Amino acid sequence: MRLSKQLVAVAVVAFAGGAITGAVQGNAFLALVIGVATAVLAVFVYARVVRWSERRAPVEVAGKGAVPASPG
């Protein structure tokens, strides 16, 4: 049941973003901006749904540790 809640939430964001991107297909820059915004929103929605449904921190999309430390 948790997987379906997470999948449906992210699918709704992806569908809406795809529809909006399709509506502006004549403008490449605007399509790029909307596509990036859709991806960011999908990750945010996924993180919120994981916190709510699984009652845990979504470490798989955490910002901390995403960029490796530079050697030195």
Buried (B, 14 or more C-beta within 10 A) or exposed (E): EEEEBBEEBBEEBBEEBEEBBEEBEEEEEBBEEBBEEBEEBBBEBBBEBBEEBEEEEBEEEEEEEEEEEEEE
